[in-house]
Amino acid sequence: MTAPPLTEVLDEARRLGLLGPGPVADHVAHAEGFMAAAPTAPRRFLDLGSGGGVPGLVLALAWPGAEAVLLDGSERRAAFLRRAVLALELGGRVMVVAERAEVVGRAKDWRASFDRVVARAFGSPAVTAECAAPFLAVGGDLLVSDPPGGEDRWPMPALALLGLVPQPQQQGTVRRLVQEVTCPGQYPRRRPGRPPLF
């Protein structure tokens, strides 16, 4: 049996209310922006708050040599993602985890174990950075959606607390931050963003 095309899977995500408005092709194009912002394909990446599978499913198909973890705090969304992974025949290298990022990010086996974290509409910059940094190995990067043409939302002094260093903004709406040192063990806090780091 042939796997359904990605657009069919993402159409289902939208029917279920797991993917925002607009044509599926626009969501795929936005996810492809993560590839443009990445210098190389990762060995292992995590999609933080995977939701309806964008960008995680798009990137898992585009980076066939990478292992992926699609992380989402909702069991309903995770159930859809599990079905999508099976339908797209990605089961051998893509895992779905239904848990909150601040819980998994404190688990010893998960810390500093990814060379890339991607995030689209996960939370504020401060919450996204705090939840992503613990997963990253030194030298890994966080790729995160950023509004086009807006102010710089990634202050270097605050990000340094997490070991992250923002890179110069490239064209497009995906910002890249590099994990230059290991994220300190006190992050993520049990309530990320309270109070916000920046």
RADABEL-V59078 format. One record per backbone hydrogen bond with DSSP energy under -1.0 kcal/mol. NH is the residue of the N-H (numbers start at 1). CO is the residue of the C=O. Records with the same first field share a line. If there is no record, write none. Layout:
# RADABEL-V59078
NH=CO, CO
This chain:
# RADABEL-V59078
9=5
10=6
11=7
12=8
13=9
14=10
15=11
16=12
17=14
18=13
27=23
28=24
29=25
30=26
31=27
32=28
34=31
36=32
37=33
45=67
46=116
47=69
48=118
49=71
50=71
53=50
57=53
59=55
60=56
61=57
62=58
63=59
66=63
67=43
68=93
69=45
70=95
71=47
72=97
78=74
79=75
80=76
81=77
82=78
83=79
84=80
85=81
86=82
87=83
88=84
89=86
90=85
93=90
94=90
95=68
97=70
99=72
103=100
104=100
105=101
106=103
107=104
110=107
111=107
112=134
113=110
114=135
115=44
117=141
118=46
119=143
128=124
129=125
130=126
131=127
132=128
133=129
135=132
136=133
137=114
139=179
140=137
141=115
142=177
143=117
144=175
145=119
146=173
150=147
159=155
160=156
161=158
162=159
164=159
165=178
167=176
175=144
177=142
178=165
179=140
180=163, 178
181=163
187=184
194=191
